[in-house]
Amino acid sequence: MKRIAKISIVVVCLSLSWTAYLGAATEYPFMGDWQGGWNPGGGIYPPRLAAQVIPWKDGGYQIRLFTELRKKAPEYVVIEAKPTGNVLSFEHDSWSGKIESDRFTGKGTLRGKSGRFEMNRIFYESPRLGAKPPNDALVLFDGSSFDEWEMIQRSGKAGPVTWKRDKGVMRILPQFGNHRIGDSIGTKKTFHDFHLHIEFRLPLLPNNTDQRRGNSGVIIEEFQFFEVQVLDCYGLPGYYDECGAIYQIAPPKVNMCLMPLQWQSYDIMYEAPRIDRNGKLTESPRITVNHNGTLIHKDLELPYSDNAIRARRERPQSRKVGRIKLQDHGYPVEYRNIWIVDK
C-alpha cells in the first residue's frame, strides 16, 4: 500500500539556463527526474534508485521513489510536500534526505536493509523530436498554415480553423474553460493505413488532477472510437486513460510521459479494418505507437463491435472514416511537426 507523507520542503534555486533548457516553470524548480543508486556497503537490492518530482497542488510537490525511470518499476513511497525555504529536505519513516543544487542524497530502508543513496538530476528528451518527413509523406502542419485542416463542430459541420498558430506551433484555444469539450480540428483528407508523426506540448496545471491535467487526444475517425490519449501524467502509473493509452482500451506498456512544458512525440502506425463486400469484418484494425522513442503498443488489435460494423454498413456517410482529429478538451495543448505517410 502506498504511504503518503506530508513533509516540509525548502526550495533550491536552479540556474536560469537549466530552467530555460527544460522549458520548466521557474516556480517549480524541483520538477524533474533523478537517477542514482545506493552507496557501497548499503547491501541494498536492487542497487538502483530513482525519483520523479511532480508539481502538485497549491505550490507543493509529489516525490515518487522507485527503482528506475520509465521501466514500469513499482513505487517505494509517495511523498507530498510543500516548499518552505531554500533547501529541499524531508523525513518520513525510514526515508530522509535533501536536495542541494543538482544532488539528491539521503537514506532509506528496502526489504529490511538500510543504506544511503545519492542521485543526480537527469534530462530525457525524445529522439524523435524534429523528425523529417519522408519523401512520400504529406506534411499536415509545419507551422506555416492550417491548409490541411478544418474545424469540426460537435454537430459534424466543418468550417475554418479557429485555433491559434504562432511561431510554428498550433495551440488549442479553449472556448468553454476547464474540461469542457470544444470543437476539434480534423484533416480534410482521409487515410487508410498510415504512419503519423506528431509532436505535442502539455501545459503545467499542478492544481489539477486526473483527466484535468492538460487533456487532448489524437483521434482516428472510425465507426469505433480510437483515441491515443494526450494528457499530463508525468510520474504517474500510466493507466488506460493516461498519456499514451489507447483511451479506455489499453494502457501503455510503460509511462513515457515527460514533464509538462516539454515537447513530446508520437509515431502512430495504424492498419484499418478489412471489410468484405458483404459488410463482414475480416481483419480487425491494429495499432502500434512509439512515444518519445519507446514502443508502448506493438501491433495491438483494436476492438470493432457489431454495432460499429452495422453503422458502417447502414450509415456510411455518418463518419469521415480515416480522418485524423485533434481534440479540444478545454486546455491549451500545443502541436507541431505533423506529417503522415499513407500506406
C-alpha positions as CSV (number, residue, x, y, z in Angstrom):
1,M,0.0,0.0,0.0
2,K,1.3,3.5,-0.9
3,R,2.5,5.6,2.0
4,I,1.8,9.3,1.6
5,A,3.5,11.7,4.0
6,K,3.3,15.4,4.3
7,I,6.7,17.0,5.0
8,S,8.4,20.3,4.9
9,I,10.4,21.4,1.9
10,V,12.9,24.1,1.2
11,V,13.4,25.2,-2.4
12,V,16.7,25.2,-4.2
13,C,17.0,27.9,-6.8
14,L,18.3,26.4,-10.0
15,S,20.1,28.2,-12.8
16,L,18.0,30.1,-15.3
17,S,19.8,28.3,-18.1
18,W,18.7,24.9,-16.8
19,T,15.1,26.1,-16.4
20,A,15.1,27.5,-19.9
21,Y,16.5,24.3,-21.3
22,L,13.8,22.2,-19.8
23,G,11.1,24.7,-20.5
24,A,10.1,24.3,-16.9
25,A,8.3,26.9,-14.8
26,T,10.6,28.8,-12.5
27,E,8.1,28.4,-9.7
28,Y,8.6,24.6,-9.7
29,P,12.4,24.2,-9.8
30,F,12.3,20.7,-8.3
31,M,10.2,19.3,-11.2
32,G,12.2,16.6,-12.9
33,D,13.9,13.2,-13.0
34,W,16.6,11.9,-10.6
35,Q,18.6,8.7,-11.0
36,G,21.3,7.1,-9.0
37,G,21.9,4.3,-6.5
38,W,22.9,3.1,-3.1
39,N,26.3,3.9,-1.8
40,P,28.7,0.9,-1.4
41,G,28.2,-1.1,1.8
42,G,24.5,-0.5,1.9
43,G,23.7,-4.0,0.9
44,I,20.6,-2.9,-0.8
45,Y,19.0,-4.8,-3.7
46,P,18.1,-3.6,-6.3
47,P,21.2,-1.3,-6.4
48,R,19.5,1.5,-8.4
49,L,17.2,4.2,-7.1
50,A,15.2,6.9,-9.0
51,A,12.8,9.7,-8.3
52,Q,10.4,11.8,-10.2
53,V,9.4,15.1,-8.6
54,I,6.0,16.4,-9.8
55,P,4.3,19.8,-9.3
56,W,1.3,19.1,-7.1
57,K,-1.5,21.3,-5.6
58,D,-1.0,24.7,-4.0
59,G,2.7,25.1,-4.7
60,G,3.6,21.6,-3.5
61,Y,5.2,18.5,-4.9
62,Q,4.8,14.8,-5.0
63,I,8.1,12.9,-4.7
64,R,7.9,9.3,-6.1
65,L,10.7,6.9,-5.3
66,F,11.3,3.7,-7.3
67,T,14.0,1.6,-8.9
68,E,14.3,3.0,-12.4
69,L,12.8,5.7,-14.6
70,R,10.4,4.7,-17.3
71,K,10.6,0.9,-16.6
72,K,7.2,0.3,-15.0
73,A,9.0,-0.1,-11.7
74,P,6.8,-0.2,-8.6
75,E,6.9,2.8,-6.3
76,Y,8.6,2.5,-2.9
77,V,7.0,5.6,-1.4
78,V,5.0,8.6,-2.5
79,I,5.5,11.8,-0.5
80,E,3.5,15.0,-0.7
81,A,5.4,18.2,0.3
82,K,5.4,22.0,0.2
83,P,8.4,24.4,-0.1
84,T,9.4,26.4,2.9
85,G,12.8,27.7,2.3
86,N,15.9,27.3,0.1
87,V,16.9,23.6,0.6
88,L,14.7,20.6,-0.2
89,S,14.6,18.2,2.8
90,F,12.3,15.5,4.1
91,E,12.0,12.9,6.7
92,H,9.4,10.2,6.8
93,D,9.6,6.7,8.4
94,S,12.9,5.2,7.3
95,W,13.3,7.7,4.5
96,S,15.0,11.0,4.8
97,G,17.1,13.2,2.5
98,K,17.7,16.5,0.9
99,I,18.3,18.2,-2.5
100,E,21.1,20.7,-2.8
101,S,21.9,22.0,-6.2
102,D,21.6,19.1,-8.6
103,R,22.3,16.3,-6.0
104,F,19.6,14.3,-4.1
105,T,21.1,12.5,-1.1
106,G,19.6,10.6,1.8
107,K,18.9,7.3,3.4
108,G,16.2,4.7,3.4
109,T,15.3,1.1,4.1
110,L,14.3,-1.5,1.5
111,R,13.5,-5.1,2.3
112,G,14.7,-4.7,5.8
113,K,18.1,-3.3,4.8
114,S,19.2,0.3,5.5
115,G,21.5,2.3,3.3
116,R,22.4,5.7,1.9
117,F,21.7,6.8,-1.6
118,E,22.8,9.5,-4.0
119,M,21.0,10.7,-7.1
120,N,21.7,13.2,-9.8
121,R,19.3,15.2,-11.9
122,I,19.0,13.8,-15.4
123,F,17.1,15.1,-18.5
124,Y,15.5,12.9,-21.1
125,E,14.3,14.2,-24.5
126,S,12.5,12.3,-27.2
127,P,14.9,11.3,-30.0
128,R,12.0,11.7,-32.5
129,L,11.7,15.5,-32.0
130,G,12.1,17.3,-35.3
131,A,11.8,14.0,-37.3
132,K,11.9,14.9,-41.0
133,P,9.0,13.7,-43.2
134,P,10.0,11.0,-45.8
135,N,9.7,11.9,-49.5
136,D,6.3,10.2,-49.8
137,A,4.9,12.0,-46.7
138,L,2.1,14.6,-46.7
139,V,3.0,17.4,-44.4
140,L,-0.1,18.2,-42.4
141,F,1.4,21.0,-40.3
142,D,4.8,22.7,-40.5
143,G,3.7,25.9,-38.8
144,S,3.0,27.9,-42.0
145,S,-0.7,27.3,-42.4
146,F,-3.8,25.3,-41.5
147,D,-4.4,24.4,-45.2
148,E,-4.7,20.7,-44.5
149,W,-7.2,21.1,-41.6
150,E,-10.7,22.2,-40.9
151,M,-12.7,22.9,-37.8
152,I,-15.2,20.2,-36.9
153,Q,-18.2,21.4,-34.9
154,R,-19.7,18.9,-32.5
155,S,-22.7,18.8,-34.9
156,G,-20.3,17.4,-37.5
157,K,-20.2,20.5,-39.7
158,A,-16.9,21.8,-40.9
159,G,-15.5,25.3,-41.0
160,P,-12.4,27.5,-40.8
161,V,-9.8,26.7,-38.1
162,T,-10.1,29.0,-35.1
163,W,-7.1,27.6,-33.1
164,K,-4.1,29.8,-32.8
165,R,-1.0,29.5,-35.0
166,D,2.2,31.1,-33.7
167,K,5.9,30.6,-34.2
168,G,5.5,27.2,-35.9
169,V,3.1,25.9,-33.3
170,M,-0.7,25.3,-33.2
171,R,-2.4,25.9,-29.9
172,I,-5.9,24.9,-28.8
173,L,-8.0,27.9,-27.8
174,P,-10.4,26.6,-25.1
175,Q,-13.9,28.1,-25.6
176,F,-15.6,26.7,-22.5
177,G,-13.0,26.6,-19.8
178,N,-11.7,23.7,-17.8
179,H,-12.5,20.3,-19.1
180,R,-15.3,21.3,-21.5
181,I,-15.1,19.7,-24.9
182,G,-15.0,22.2,-27.7
183,D,-14.6,21.9,-31.5
184,S,-11.8,19.6,-32.6
185,I,-9.8,20.1,-35.8
186,G,-9.5,17.3,-38.4
187,T,-7.7,16.6,-41.6
188,K,-9.5,17.5,-44.8
189,K,-8.1,14.3,-46.4
190,T,-8.8,10.7,-45.2
191,F,-6.2,7.9,-44.8
192,H,-6.3,4.1,-44.8
193,D,-3.2,2.5,-43.4
194,F,-0.7,5.1,-42.3
195,H,2.3,6.3,-40.2
196,L,1.5,9.6,-38.4
197,H,4.2,11.6,-36.7
198,I,3.1,14.4,-34.3
199,E,4.7,16.4,-31.6
200,F,2.8,17.9,-28.6
201,R,3.4,20.0,-25.5
202,L,1.3,19.9,-22.4
203,P,0.5,22.9,-20.0
204,L,1.6,22.9,-16.4
205,L,-1.5,22.6,-14.3
206,P,-0.3,21.5,-10.9
207,N,-3.6,22.2,-9.1
208,N,-5.5,19.8,-11.5
209,T,-5.7,16.1,-11.1
210,D,-6.6,13.0,-13.2
211,Q,-8.2,13.9,-16.6
212,R,-7.9,17.7,-15.9
213,R,-4.1,17.9,-16.4
214,G,-4.0,19.2,-19.9
215,N,-6.3,16.8,-21.7
216,S,-6.4,16.4,-25.5
217,G,-6.1,13.4,-27.9
218,V,-5.2,12.1,-31.4
219,I,-8.3,10.6,-32.7
220,I,-8.6,8.2,-35.7
221,E,-12.1,8.6,-37.0
222,E,-13.7,5.2,-37.5
223,F,-17.1,3.7,-36.6
224,Q,-15.4,2.6,-33.4
225,F,-13.8,5.3,-31.2
226,F,-10.0,5.2,-31.3
227,E,-8.0,7.8,-29.4
228,V,-4.3,8.0,-28.5
229,Q,-4.6,10.0,-25.2
230,V,-2.7,13.2,-24.7
231,L,-2.6,14.1,-21.0
232,D,-0.1,15.2,-18.4
233,C,0.6,12.0,-16.4
234,Y,4.3,12.7,-15.8
235,G,5.5,10.4,-12.9
236,L,2.1,8.6,-12.6
237,P,1.5,4.9,-13.2
238,G,0.2,5.1,-16.8
239,Y,-3.3,3.9,-16.8
240,Y,-5.8,3.1,-19.6
241,D,-6.9,6.8,-19.7
242,E,-3.5,8.4,-19.3
243,C,-0.9,9.6,-21.8
244,G,0.0,7.0,-24.4
245,A,-3.1,4.9,-23.7
246,I,-5.5,3.8,-26.4
247,Y,-8.2,5.5,-24.5
248,Q,-10.3,3.1,-22.4
249,I,-8.9,0.2,-24.5
250,A,-5.3,-0.4,-23.5
251,P,-2.7,1.3,-21.1
252,P,0.8,2.0,-22.4
253,K,3.3,-0.8,-21.7
254,V,5.4,1.9,-19.9
255,N,4.5,5.5,-19.0
256,M,6.8,7.6,-21.2
257,C,5.1,10.9,-20.5
258,L,7.7,13.7,-20.0
259,M,7.3,16.8,-17.9
260,P,4.7,19.4,-18.7
261,L,6.0,22.2,-20.9
262,Q,8.4,19.7,-22.6
263,W,7.9,18.7,-26.2
264,Q,7.0,15.1,-26.8
265,S,6.4,12.9,-29.8
266,Y,4.1,10.2,-31.1
267,D,4.7,7.9,-34.0
268,I,1.4,6.1,-34.7
269,M,1.2,3.2,-37.2
270,Y,-2.4,2.3,-38.0
271,E,-3.9,-0.5,-40.1
272,A,-7.5,0.0,-40.9
273,P,-10.1,-2.8,-40.6
274,R,-10.8,-5.0,-43.6
275,I,-14.5,-5.4,-44.5
276,D,-15.6,-7.7,-47.3
277,R,-18.2,-6.9,-49.9
278,N,-20.9,-8.3,-47.7
279,G,-20.0,-6.0,-44.9
280,K,-18.3,-8.6,-42.8
281,L,-15.2,-7.8,-40.7
282,T,-12.4,-10.0,-42.0
283,E,-9.5,-8.3,-40.2
284,S,-9.6,-6.1,-37.1
285,P,-7.8,-2.7,-37.0
286,R,-4.4,-2.7,-35.5
287,I,-2.1,0.0,-34.0
288,T,1.5,0.5,-33.0
289,V,2.6,3.5,-31.0
290,N,6.0,4.9,-30.3
291,H,6.0,7.5,-27.5
292,N,9.2,9.6,-27.1
293,G,11.3,6.9,-28.7
294,T,9.9,3.9,-26.9
295,L,7.4,1.3,-28.2
296,I,4.4,1.5,-25.9
297,H,1.9,-0.5,-28.1
298,K,3.0,-3.1,-30.6
299,D,0.6,-4.4,-33.3
300,L,-2.3,-4.1,-30.9
301,E,-5.6,-5.5,-32.2
302,L,-8.4,-2.9,-31.7
303,P,-12.0,-3.9,-30.9
304,Y,-14.5,-3.5,-33.7
305,S,-18.0,-4.2,-32.4
306,D,-21.1,-5.5,-34.2
307,N,-22.7,-2.1,-33.7
308,A,-19.7,-0.4,-35.5
309,I,-20.0,-2.8,-38.4
310,R,-23.7,-2.3,-38.6
311,A,-23.3,1.5,-38.6
312,R,-20.6,1.3,-41.2
313,R,-23.0,-0.7,-43.4
314,E,-26.2,1.2,-42.8
315,R,-24.9,4.8,-42.3
316,P,-21.7,5.0,-44.3
317,Q,-21.9,8.8,-44.7
318,S,-22.1,9.4,-40.9
319,R,-18.4,9.2,-40.5
320,K,-15.4,10.5,-42.4
321,V,-13.5,7.3,-42.0
322,G,-9.7,7.7,-41.9
323,R,-9.7,11.4,-40.9
324,I,-7.2,12.4,-38.1
325,K,-8.7,14.7,-35.4
326,L,-7.1,16.6,-32.6
327,Q,-9.4,17.0,-29.6
328,D,-10.2,20.3,-27.8
329,H,-10.9,19.3,-24.2
330,G,-10.6,22.8,-22.8
331,Y,-6.8,23.1,-22.3
332,P,-4.1,25.0,-24.2
333,V,-2.3,21.9,-25.6
334,E,0.2,22.7,-28.4
335,Y,1.1,20.7,-31.5
336,R,3.8,20.9,-34.2
337,N,5.7,19.0,-36.9
338,I,2.8,16.8,-38.1
339,W,3.2,14.6,-41.1
340,I,1.7,11.4,-42.4
341,V,2.6,8.6,-44.8
342,D,-0.4,6.9,-46.3
343,K,0.5,3.2,-46.9
